[in-house]
Amino acid sequence: MQRSRVAALALCLWAAAASAQEPIKLDVVNDSLPKSLTGAPGNAGAGKKVFLTRTLGNCLACHQVTSLKSEEFHGEFGPSLDGVAGRYSEAQLRLIVADPKRIFADTVMPAFYRNDGLSRVRPEFVGKTILTAAQVEDVVAYLKTLN
């Protein structure tokens, strides 16, 4: 029985490694990501949905947004996102969402658009990002509405 478990685990790890994508290269310029990840602007309405969805962005788990008072369980761990559009440029917001450790080295915020150099990743998620490039652009578009 033990051998079959080991074999099954090895197969899962091999399958995850085989399906892993090439590492994503972000064109970072001066603590920002000036180019859209998709070549097109995001959709703020779709970004709000990603922002609120617990299995996607889950941003309210750590952040507060006053305009979303009707939503439950605002976090207090991360900074308030009220006025975030006035604090950061679109290019900075894109990098913060995609790979926040590039700007805030000690943050616990996950990299939503990074697929390598991560720790404690379940085998089925190896080589995958949390959000797609389009979803990152949508979240950035939504964050730009938070003046």
N, C-alpha and C positions, 0 to 999 in steps of 0.2 A: 504494500500500500504506500509506504514512504517513497519508494522509487517512482511510482506513478505521479505522486505530488511534485516531486523534484522535476520530473520530465515535463509535467504540465506547466510548472513555473518557468522552466527554461524555454518552452515553446512560446509562452506569453511574452517573455522578455525578448526573444528573437523576433517575434511578430511585431512588437512595438518598435524595435530598432529598425526593422526592415521598412516599416511605414513612416519612419521619421523623415521629416523634411530637412532640406539644407538649412543651416542657421540663417535667420533673418538678419540682413545687414541694413541698419538704419543710417540714413545720411544726416547725421547730427552736425549742426553748425552752431557754435556758441551757445550751448545749452538749449537748443531748440531743434525742431524737426520741421524745416520750412516747407517741404514738399508734401502734398497730400499723399497718403499711402495708396490711394486708388486713382489719383489723377483727377478727381472730381470732388466737389464739396459734399459734405455730409448732409443728412436730413435731420434737423433738430427734433422733429416729432418721433422719428425712429430712435434717435439717440436717447430721448427721455425714457422710452420703453426699455432700452438696454440698461440705462442708468438704474431704473427701478427694479428690473427683473432679478430676483435672487439667484438664479442659476447663470446669470450673465455678468453684468456689471456689479450688482449688489452694492452700489455706492453708498446707500443710506445705512448700511451696516456700520460704517465708520464715520460718515460725514452728515452734517445737518444742512438743510436747505429750507429757509423760512417759507418760501412760496409753496412748499410741498407739505404744509401742515396736516393735510388730510391723510397723508401716508403715515403709517405707524413705524415705530422703532428706529428713530434717527439715532445714529451713533454719536459718540462724543470723543472718539479716539483720534480721528483725523480732524483737520481744520474745517471750519464752516466753509461751505462753497458759495455762500452768499457773496456776491460781488467778485467772484473769481475771474470773470471776463475783464474786469478792470485791473486786476493784479497781474495777469499773465497774457501774453500775446497768443494768437491762435497756434503759432508754431511751438511755443512753450507748452501750451496745453496738450498738444499732440504728443510731445515727448513725455510729458508727465503721465499721460494715460498709457502710452505704449511701453515705456520703460522708465519708471520714476526714479530708480536708483541712479540714473545718469545725472540727475539734478540733486536729489536728496539721498545721499549715501546710506543714511541710517533708517530710512523709511521701511515700514512693514507692508506698505501698499504693494500689491502684486503687479508684476509686469504683464499687462493685458495683451501685448503684442510682442512677445519674445518666446523663442522656442528652444533656447540652448542656455547652458550655464546655470540652470535652475537646480535647486536641491529638493529632495523628498518628493519627487514627481511619481505619481502612480504609473505603472507600466503602460496602461492604455492611453495615457496623456503625453507620453514622451514624444517630443518633436512637434507638438501641437501648441497653438496659442489659445488663450482664454477667449479672446474676441477675434473676429476677422478684421481685415484692414477696413472694410466698409463700416463695420460696427464701431471701430475706433473713430473714424471720421464722423459718424453720426453722433457719438458721445461728445466729441469736440464741438460740433455744431450746437448741441444742446448746452454745453457749458458756456458757449459764447452768448447765450441768452440770459445768463445769470449775472446781471449788472448790479 
